[in-house]
Amino acid sequence: MLTDRAGLTPAEFAELAGLVAGQPTLAHVVRWCAARGQPIVDVVTQDEYTHDVVIPWGDRWLVYDTT
């Protein structure tokens, strides 16, 4: 599920929704980052099962909540 917490325009949201639609797992996210040379700048451990993965996207940040 994609949640807009940045006040994206409808066009920006549609672009981002299309981008993350092909990333159903963290493995897909990591492969996407590697293919683009896109860094994963942080992994925030919430507990032993949940991590937030932080990736820059233009002048904003994508944060993936993974379990």
VMD Tcl script that draws the C-alpha trace (Angstrom):
set ca {
  {0.00 0.00 0.00}
  {1.33 3.42 -0.96}
  {0.62 6.30 1.42}
  {1.23 9.91 0.41}
  {2.57 11.83 3.39}
  {4.29 14.50 1.28}
  {1.37 16.15 -0.51}
  {2.34 14.85 -3.96}
  {0.52 16.09 -7.03}
  {-1.70 13.49 -8.72}
  {0.94 13.12 -11.47}
  {3.75 12.58 -8.93}
  {1.65 10.06 -7.01}
  {0.81 8.16 -10.21}
  {4.50 8.06 -11.17}
  {5.48 6.77 -7.75}
  {2.62 4.26 -7.65}
  {3.79 2.85 -10.97}
  {7.34 2.62 -9.70}
  {6.56 0.76 -6.48}
  {3.92 -1.50 -8.04}
  {6.74 -3.74 -9.27}
  {8.27 -4.00 -5.79}
  {6.16 -6.42 -3.74}
  {9.09 -7.56 -1.57}
  {12.22 -6.06 -0.09}
  {14.27 -8.24 -2.46}
  {12.59 -6.44 -5.39}
  {13.41 -3.06 -3.81}
  {17.06 -4.01 -3.34}
  {17.35 -5.25 -6.96}
  {15.67 -2.06 -8.22}
  {18.12 0.06 -6.22}
  {21.12 -1.94 -7.46}
  {20.00 -1.68 -11.09}
  {19.66 2.11 -10.85}
  {22.70 2.71 -8.67}
  {20.20 4.00 -6.12}
  {21.51 3.91 -2.54}
  {19.62 2.54 0.42}
  {20.63 5.20 2.91}
  {19.28 3.68 6.09}
  {17.56 0.67 7.58}
  {15.77 1.48 10.82}
  {15.06 -1.55 12.98}
  {11.66 -1.31 14.67}
  {11.77 -4.76 16.27}
  {13.15 -8.17 15.36}
  {10.66 -8.52 12.49}
  {10.02 -4.99 11.20}
  {12.44 -2.64 9.47}
  {12.00 0.69 7.68}
  {14.14 1.02 4.54}
  {14.94 4.61 3.51}
  {15.72 5.51 -0.11}
  {16.13 8.99 -1.65}
  {13.69 9.81 -4.47}
  {14.48 13.14 -6.08}
  {14.19 15.75 -3.34}
  {12.04 13.42 -1.23}
  {12.44 10.10 0.57}
  {10.79 6.74 0.07}
  {10.37 4.76 3.26}
  {9.45 1.11 2.92}
  {7.92 -0.48 6.01}
  {8.98 -4.12 5.79}
  {8.02 -7.09 7.90}
}
mol new
graphics top color blue
foreach p $ca { graphics top sphere $p radius 0.5 }
foreach p [lrange $ca 0 end-1] q [lrange $ca 1 end] { graphics top cylinder $p $q radius 0.2 }
display resetview
